Amino acid sequence: MTTLYGQFDAMIDAVLSPSPRGREVSRLKCIDLFCGIGGFHVAAKNMGLDVVFASDIDEAARAAYRYNYGMTPAGDIVSIQAEDIPDHDILFAGFPCQPFSIIGSKRGTDDPRGTLFLEILRIVRVKKPLGIVMENVKQLATAQHGAVLRQILGDLQGMGYSVDWRILNALDFGLPQKRERVIIVATLQTFGKFPWPTEKAQMIQLADILEKNPDPKHFVSERIRAKRHAAHKAQISPSIWHENKAGHISSYPWSCALRAGASYNYLLVNGERRLTPREMLRLQGFPDSFKITCNDSQTRKQAGNAVPVPLVEAAIKGVLNVLGRSKIARECQPAHRAIPARAIARQTSI
């Protein structure tokens, strides 16, 4: 990893021109708002970027972040003055999705959490980062008939940003999880067409995500297992069985979206056991070096709230391309992946 970052620094020295602020950038700096357990942080480090500030209101998530990355996130962003946040080049924000989520209240901006994107805009007005990447649930695109998304895009454009957005699916970025997310990108550098990824990555097989000898505590009772198997017959194994809000059961060689607030038996491996904490983190693209610091319930919540690492890496790479860092974005490959090495030889296209 050290060698990779050394090469990244050399490339920056060789090809970066002064930023629009007129200063040379040796390593681009970024901040991680609503950071959770740091999906954006992992992606940023994979791309050779420096995270200089993070913030989250959840105490357990802050503890996990501190333990894994050596920096303590600040607390509630509402109480933080923009002037107190370090200067940075790129702003990341996976702002709260519950007000827009299909499993949440769908109250949108009527939910106090639904207006937290205004805190992002408050910081942007003061700090004017070169680039911005924001993430939220798919339903953000239709919340209040699209008014919420139009407001976000319009406010950013009003501050001089070129903006775009797209719904991306973690399945298209190598993770065996169907997780559709709205990604919003903005740069001070004008672009005509944002370089969204055009090709799908090969999907890692579910078998390489699953632990070989999971703790017996993750297995459901015989009553629940029998009920599931009476209602559904899977055509493939391993598979993850998904029970929707109406009680219908389906199974796939990948997981439906992890959800922090879903029922405990919402997803079952082969209709028999719950996902382990490590499996949930792998489904989000976190490396196995990520240390689990909380109990199963908290880790399940944290994984359900996290961003898929390779998905946001693709958005970050697009921003670097727009900012004139195309050579770096192309050559600086991720330093590690959450998937075990044995998976590389067993990939299958989606």
Secondary structure, DSSP 8 states (H G I E B T S, - for coil): -HHHHHHHHHHHHHH----TTS---SS-EEEEET-TTTHHHHHHHHTT-EEEEEE-S-HHHHHHHHHHHS---BS-GGGS-GGGS---SEEEE----TTT-SSS---GGGSGGGGTHHHHHHHHHHH--SEEEEEEEGGGGTGGGGHHHHHHHHHHHHTT-EEEEEEEEGGGBT-SEE-EEEEEEEESS--SS-----S-B-B--GGGTS-SS--GGGB--HHHHHHHHHH---SSSS-EEEE-TTS-EEEESSEE---TTS-TTSEEETTTB---HHHHHHHTT--TTS---S-HHHHHHHHHHS--HHHHHHHHHHHHHHTT-HHHHHH---S--SS-GGGGGG-B--
